[in-house]
């Protein structure tokens, strides 16, 4: 375990943990995504998404210090983030707030890939 790979995993973890605050209220979701979440079904889905991101972020945080968790954390983090980037790219027409999410997911994915590379060479 190197300090660099641990730091990169922590960055990806933080990027995944930040949206978990959206589970608290639809107002927080609106601030994060730049969309008014007034329809109750959409609020339920988005708040649940926030919890799932918190789980992925928590797994990444744990894997920064518990090496046996890293393969699962790399897989969960990359699948979660890159699937979001792919869906956003396929749908298109998203707002500035979602563009920030796409960029953050790309940065976090690059961090995880680099950390995995470092780990594989160690």
PEHU-V766604 format. One record per run of one state. SS is the DSSP state (A for helix, B for strand, O for the rest). FROM is the first residue (numbers start at 1). LEN is the number of residues. If there is no record, write none. Layout:
[[SS:FROM:LEN] [SS:FROM:LEN]]
This chain:
[[O:1:2] [A:3:22] [O:25:1] [A:26:8] [O:34:6] [A:40:26] [O:66:1] [A:67:25] [O:92:4] [A:96:26] [O:122:1]]
